Every structure is written in structure tokens, then in C-alpha cells.
Amino acid sequence: MNTITLQAEIQSVDMPLIEQILKRFKAKNVTFKKDDTEMTKTEFFSMIDEARKSKKHKISLEEMKKMLLED
């Protein structure tokens, strides 16, 4: 039998539909993984705000420029 491995990124709301389609095709070894590395815009900016409020890392403007412009 000729087989093909499929990998795709889909929205969470589409998962039940895709699951039903794959069942109709009698697909084997079907797995779904959620990507935990992705975050919403709100989560991203709240993380930045927390880092800005933090006093753990203080860096001068010159140090920042040196760090960012080094090759």
C-alpha cells in the first residue's frame, strides 16, 4: 500500500472536523499535538511589561547598544 505522512498546522476549532475526515479515510497513527510555544498578543505584551517592571536586569544604554550591534 502506498502511504503518505501528513503534517499540518490547524486552528484548534478545526480539529474535530479534521479528526472526522481522517477517520473516514481510515487513517492510522493519528496524533494531535498542541504547540505550547505560541502565545497570544496579550500574553506576549504582558510578558514584556513584567520584564520591564523587573529590577533583576539593569543595563545601560551603551551596554545595550554594544550588545545589539556586535557582530
VOMI-700352 format. One record per atom (N, C-alpha, C): residue number from 1; residue in one letter; atom name; x, y, z. Coordinates in steps of 0.2 Angstrom, whole numbers, always signed. Layout:
<sites>
@seq->NUM	type->a	atom->CA	X->X	Y->Y	Z->Z
...
</sites>
This chain:
<sites>
@seq->1	type->m	atom->N	X->+4	Y->-6	Z->+0
@seq->1	type->m	atom->CA	X->+0	Y->+0	Z->+0
@seq->1	type->m	atom->C	X->+4	Y->+6	Z->+0
@seq->2	type->n	atom->N	X->+3	Y->+11	Z->-4
@seq->2	type->n	atom->CA	X->+6	Y->+17	Z->-4
@seq->2	type->n	atom->C	X->+4	Y->+22	Z->+1
@seq->3	type->t	atom->N	X->+8	Y->+24	Z->+5
@seq->3	type->t	atom->CA	X->+6	Y->+29	Z->+11
@seq->3	type->t	atom->C	X->+10	Y->+35	Z->+11
@seq->4	type->i	atom->N	X->+7	Y->+40	Z->+14
@seq->4	type->i	atom->CA	X->+10	Y->+47	Z->+14
@seq->4	type->i	atom->C	X->+9	Y->+49	Z->+21
@seq->5	type->t	atom->N	X->+14	Y->+53	Z->+24
@seq->5	type->t	atom->CA	X->+14	Y->+56	Z->+30
@seq->5	type->t	atom->C	X->+12	Y->+63	Z->+30
@seq->6	type->l	atom->N	X->+7	Y->+65	Z->+33
@seq->6	type->l	atom->CA	X->+5	Y->+72	Z->+33
@seq->6	type->l	atom->C	X->+6	Y->+76	Z->+39
@seq->7	type->q	atom->N	X->+8	Y->+82	Z->+39
@seq->7	type->q	atom->CA	X->+9	Y->+86	Z->+45
@seq->7	type->q	atom->C	X->+7	Y->+93	Z->+43
@seq->8	type->a	atom->N	X->+2	Y->+96	Z->+47
@seq->8	type->a	atom->CA	X->-1	Y->+102	Z->+46
@seq->8	type->a	atom->C	X->-2	Y->+106	Z->+52
@seq->9	type->e	atom->N	X->-2	Y->+113	Z->+52
@seq->9	type->e	atom->CA	X->-4	Y->+117	Z->+57
@seq->9	type->e	atom->C	X->-11	Y->+119	Z->+56
@seq->10	type->i	atom->N	X->-15	Y->+118	Z->+61
@seq->10	type->i	atom->CA	X->-23	Y->+120	Z->+60
@seq->10	type->i	atom->C	X->-25	Y->+123	Z->+66
@seq->11	type->q	atom->N	X->-30	Y->+127	Z->+66
@seq->11	type->q	atom->CA	X->-33	Y->+130	Z->+71
@seq->11	type->q	atom->C	X->-37	Y->+125	Z->+76
@seq->12	type->s	atom->N	X->-37	Y->+126	Z->+82
@seq->12	type->s	atom->CA	X->-40	Y->+122	Z->+87
@seq->12	type->s	atom->C	X->-47	Y->+120	Z->+86
@seq->13	type->v	atom->N	X->-51	Y->+125	Z->+83
@seq->13	type->v	atom->CA	X->-58	Y->+124	Z->+82
@seq->13	type->v	atom->C	X->-59	Y->+120	Z->+76
@seq->14	type->d	atom->N	X->-54	Y->+119	Z->+72
@seq->14	type->d	atom->CA	X->-55	Y->+114	Z->+66
@seq->14	type->d	atom->C	X->-53	Y->+107	Z->+67
@seq->15	type->m	atom->N	X->-50	Y->+106	Z->+73
@seq->15	type->m	atom->CA	X->-48	Y->+99	Z->+75
@seq->15	type->m	atom->C	X->-53	Y->+94	Z->+75
@seq->16	type->p	atom->N	X->-59	Y->+95	Z->+77
@seq->16	type->p	atom->CA	X->-64	Y->+89	Z->+77
@seq->16	type->p	atom->C	X->-66	Y->+88	Z->+70
@seq->17	type->l	atom->N	X->-66	Y->+93	Z->+65
@seq->17	type->l	atom->CA	X->-68	Y->+91	Z->+58
@seq->17	type->l	atom->C	X->-62	Y->+87	Z->+55
@seq->18	type->i	atom->N	X->-56	Y->+89	Z->+56
@seq->18	type->i	atom->CA	X->-51	Y->+86	Z->+53
@seq->18	type->i	atom->C	X->-50	Y->+78	Z->+56
@seq->19	type->e	atom->N	X->-52	Y->+78	Z->+62
@seq->19	type->e	atom->CA	X->-52	Y->+71	Z->+65
@seq->19	type->e	atom->C	X->-57	Y->+66	Z->+62
@seq->20	type->q	atom->N	X->-63	Y->+69	Z->+61
@seq->20	type->q	atom->CA	X->-68	Y->+65	Z->+57
@seq->20	type->q	atom->C	X->-66	Y->+63	Z->+50
@seq->21	type->i	atom->N	X->-63	Y->+68	Z->+47
@seq->21	type->i	atom->CA	X->-61	Y->+67	Z->+40
@seq->21	type->i	atom->C	X->-56	Y->+61	Z->+40
@seq->22	type->l	atom->N	X->-51	Y->+61	Z->+44
@seq->22	type->l	atom->CA	X->-46	Y->+56	Z->+45
@seq->22	type->l	atom->C	X->-49	Y->+49	Z->+46
@seq->23	type->k	atom->N	X->-54	Y->+49	Z->+51
@seq->23	type->k	atom->CA	X->-57	Y->+43	Z->+52
@seq->23	type->k	atom->C	X->-61	Y->+40	Z->+46
@seq->24	type->r	atom->N	X->-64	Y->+44	Z->+42
@seq->24	type->r	atom->CA	X->-67	Y->+42	Z->+36
@seq->24	type->r	atom->C	X->-62	Y->+39	Z->+31
@seq->25	type->f	atom->N	X->-56	Y->+42	Z->+31
@seq->25	type->f	atom->CA	X->-51	Y->+39	Z->+27
@seq->25	type->f	atom->C	X->-47	Y->+33	Z->+30
@seq->26	type->k	atom->N	X->-50	Y->+31	Z->+36
@seq->26	type->k	atom->CA	X->-46	Y->+26	Z->+40
@seq->26	type->k	atom->C	X->-39	Y->+27	Z->+41
@seq->27	type->a	atom->N	X->-37	Y->+33	Z->+43
@seq->27	type->a	atom->CA	X->-30	Y->+35	Z->+44
@seq->27	type->a	atom->C	X->-28	Y->+31	Z->+50
@seq->28	type->k	atom->N	X->-22	Y->+29	Z->+50
@seq->28	type->k	atom->CA	X->-18	Y->+26	Z->+56
@seq->28	type->k	atom->C	X->-13	Y->+30	Z->+59
@seq->29	type->n	atom->N	X->-12	Y->+29	Z->+65
@seq->29	type->n	atom->CA	X->-7	Y->+33	Z->+69
@seq->29	type->n	atom->C	X->-8	Y->+40	Z->+69
@seq->30	type->v	atom->N	X->-14	Y->+42	Z->+70
@seq->30	type->v	atom->CA	X->-16	Y->+49	Z->+70
@seq->30	type->v	atom->C	X->-15	Y->+52	Z->+77
@seq->31	type->t	atom->N	X->-11	Y->+58	Z->+77
@seq->31	type->t	atom->CA	X->-9	Y->+61	Z->+84
@seq->31	type->t	atom->C	X->-10	Y->+68	Z->+83
@seq->32	type->f	atom->N	X->-12	Y->+72	Z->+88
@seq->32	type->f	atom->CA	X->-13	Y->+79	Z->+88
@seq->32	type->f	atom->C	X->-9	Y->+82	Z->+94
@seq->33	type->k	atom->N	X->-5	Y->+87	Z->+92
@seq->33	type->k	atom->CA	X->+0	Y->+90	Z->+97
@seq->33	type->k	atom->C	X->-2	Y->+97	Z->+97
@seq->34	type->k	atom->N	X->-3	Y->+100	Z->+103
@seq->34	type->k	atom->CA	X->-4	Y->+107	Z->+104
@seq->34	type->k	atom->C	X->+3	Y->+111	Z->+105
@seq->35	type->d	atom->N	X->+4	Y->+116	Z->+101
@seq->35	type->d	atom->CA	X->+11	Y->+119	Z->+101
@seq->35	type->d	atom->C	X->+11	Y->+124	Z->+107
@seq->36	type->d	atom->N	X->+14	Y->+123	Z->+112
@seq->36	type->d	atom->CA	X->+14	Y->+127	Z->+118
@seq->36	type->d	atom->C	X->+19	Y->+133	Z->+118
@seq->37	type->t	atom->N	X->+22	Y->+133	Z->+112
@seq->37	type->t	atom->CA	X->+27	Y->+139	Z->+112
@seq->37	type->t	atom->C	X->+23	Y->+145	Z->+109
@seq->38	type->e	atom->N	X->+18	Y->+144	Z->+106
@seq->38	type->e	atom->CA	X->+14	Y->+150	Z->+103
@seq->38	type->e	atom->C	X->+10	Y->+154	Z->+109
@seq->39	type->m	atom->N	X->+10	Y->+160	Z->+109
@seq->39	type->m	atom->CA	X->+6	Y->+164	Z->+114
@seq->39	type->m	atom->C	X->+2	Y->+169	Z->+110
@seq->40	type->t	atom->N	X->-3	Y->+172	Z->+114
@seq->40	type->t	atom->CA	X->-7	Y->+177	Z->+111
@seq->40	type->t	atom->C	X->-3	Y->+183	Z->+112
@seq->41	type->k	atom->N	X->-6	Y->+188	Z->+108
@seq->41	type->k	atom->CA	X->-3	Y->+195	Z->+108
@seq->41	type->k	atom->C	X->-3	Y->+198	Z->+116
@seq->42	type->t	atom->N	X->-9	Y->+197	Z->+119
@seq->42	type->t	atom->CA	X->-9	Y->+199	Z->+126
@seq->42	type->t	atom->C	X->-4	Y->+196	Z->+130
@seq->43	type->e	atom->N	X->-3	Y->+189	Z->+130
@seq->43	type->e	atom->CA	X->+2	Y->+186	Z->+134
@seq->43	type->e	atom->C	X->+9	Y->+189	Z->+132
@seq->44	type->f	atom->N	X->+10	Y->+190	Z->+126
@seq->44	type->f	atom->CA	X->+17	Y->+192	Z->+124
@seq->44	type->f	atom->C	X->+18	Y->+199	Z->+127
@seq->45	type->f	atom->N	X->+14	Y->+204	Z->+126
@seq->45	type->f	atom->CA	X->+15	Y->+210	Z->+129
@seq->45	type->f	atom->C	X->+15	Y->+210	Z->+137
@seq->46	type->s	atom->N	X->+11	Y->+206	Z->+140
@seq->46	type->s	atom->CA	X->+11	Y->+206	Z->+147
@seq->46	type->s	atom->C	X->+18	Y->+203	Z->+150
@seq->47	type->m	atom->N	X->+21	Y->+198	Z->+146
@seq->47	type->m	atom->CA	X->+27	Y->+196	Z->+147
@seq->47	type->m	atom->C	X->+33	Y->+201	Z->+147
@seq->48	type->i	atom->N	X->+32	Y->+206	Z->+142
@seq->48	type->i	atom->CA	X->+37	Y->+211	Z->+141
@seq->48	type->i	atom->C	X->+36	Y->+216	Z->+146
@seq->49	type->d	atom->N	X->+30	Y->+218	Z->+148
@seq->49	type->d	atom->CA	X->+28	Y->+223	Z->+154
@seq->49	type->d	atom->C	X->+31	Y->+220	Z->+160
@seq->50	type->e	atom->N	X->+30	Y->+214	Z->+162
@seq->50	type->e	atom->CA	X->+33	Y->+211	Z->+168
@seq->50	type->e	atom->C	X->+41	Y->+212	Z->+168
@seq->51	type->a	atom->N	X->+44	Y->+210	Z->+162
@seq->51	type->a	atom->CA	X->+51	Y->+211	Z->+162
@seq->51	type->a	atom->C	X->+54	Y->+218	Z->+163
@seq->52	type->r	atom->N	X->+50	Y->+223	Z->+160
@seq->52	type->r	atom->CA	X->+52	Y->+230	Z->+161
@seq->52	type->r	atom->C	X->+51	Y->+232	Z->+168
@seq->53	type->k	atom->N	X->+46	Y->+229	Z->+172
@seq->53	type->k	atom->CA	X->+45	Y->+231	Z->+179
@seq->53	type->k	atom->C	X->+50	Y->+228	Z->+183
@seq->54	type->s	atom->N	X->+53	Y->+222	Z->+181
@seq->54	type->s	atom->CA	X->+58	Y->+219	Z->+185
@seq->54	type->s	atom->C	X->+64	Y->+223	Z->+186
@seq->55	type->k	atom->N	X->+67	Y->+222	Z->+192
@seq->55	type->k	atom->CA	X->+73	Y->+226	Z->+193
@seq->55	type->k	atom->C	X->+79	Y->+221	Z->+193
@seq->56	type->k	atom->N	X->+78	Y->+215	Z->+190
@seq->56	type->k	atom->CA	X->+83	Y->+210	Z->+190
@seq->56	type->k	atom->C	X->+89	Y->+212	Z->+185
@seq->57	type->h	atom->N	X->+87	Y->+215	Z->+180
@seq->57	type->h	atom->CA	X->+92	Y->+216	Z->+174
@seq->57	type->h	atom->C	X->+92	Y->+223	Z->+173
@seq->58	type->k	atom->N	X->+98	Y->+226	Z->+175
@seq->58	type->k	atom->CA	X->+99	Y->+233	Z->+173
@seq->58	type->k	atom->C	X->+104	Y->+234	Z->+169
@seq->59	type->i	atom->N	X->+103	Y->+238	Z->+163
@seq->59	type->i	atom->CA	X->+109	Y->+238	Z->+158
@seq->59	type->i	atom->C	X->+109	Y->+245	Z->+156
@seq->60	type->s	atom->N	X->+114	Y->+248	Z->+155
@seq->60	type->s	atom->CA	X->+115	Y->+255	Z->+152
@seq->60	type->s	atom->C	X->+114	Y->+255	Z->+145
@seq->61	type->l	atom->N	X->+112	Y->+261	Z->+142
@seq->61	type->l	atom->CA	X->+111	Y->+262	Z->+135
@seq->61	type->l	atom->C	X->+117	Y->+260	Z->+131
@seq->62	type->e	atom->N	X->+123	Y->+262	Z->+133
@seq->62	type->e	atom->CA	X->+129	Y->+260	Z->+130
@seq->62	type->e	atom->C	X->+130	Y->+252	Z->+129
@seq->63	type->e	atom->N	X->+129	Y->+249	Z->+135
@seq->63	type->e	atom->CA	X->+129	Y->+242	Z->+135
@seq->63	type->e	atom->C	X->+124	Y->+238	Z->+131
@seq->64	type->m	atom->N	X->+118	Y->+241	Z->+130
@seq->64	type->m	atom->CA	X->+113	Y->+238	Z->+126
@seq->64	type->m	atom->C	X->+115	Y->+239	Z->+119
@seq->65	type->k	atom->N	X->+118	Y->+245	Z->+117
@seq->65	type->k	atom->CA	X->+120	Y->+246	Z->+110
@seq->65	type->k	atom->C	X->+126	Y->+242	Z->+108
@seq->66	type->k	atom->N	X->+130	Y->+241	Z->+113
@seq->66	type->k	atom->CA	X->+136	Y->+236	Z->+111
@seq->66	type->k	atom->C	X->+134	Y->+229	Z->+110
@seq->67	type->m	atom->N	X->+129	Y->+227	Z->+115
@seq->67	type->m	atom->CA	X->+127	Y->+220	Z->+114
@seq->67	type->m	atom->C	X->+123	Y->+219	Z->+108
@seq->68	type->l	atom->N	X->+119	Y->+224	Z->+106
@seq->68	type->l	atom->CA	X->+115	Y->+223	Z->+100
@seq->68	type->l	atom->C	X->+118	Y->+224	Z->+93
@seq->69	type->l	atom->N	X->+124	Y->+228	Z->+93
@seq->69	type->l	atom->CA	X->+127	Y->+230	Z->+87
@seq->69	type->l	atom->C	X->+133	Y->+226	Z->+86
@seq->70	type->e	atom->N	X->+135	Y->+221	Z->+91
@seq->70	type->e	atom->CA	X->+141	Y->+217	Z->+90
@seq->70	type->e	atom->C	X->+140	Y->+212	Z->+84
@seq->71	type->d	atom->N	X->+145	Y->+210	Z->+81
@seq->71	type->d	atom->CA	X->+144	Y->+205	Z->+75
@seq->71	type->d	atom->C	X->+147	Y->+199	Z->+77
</sites>
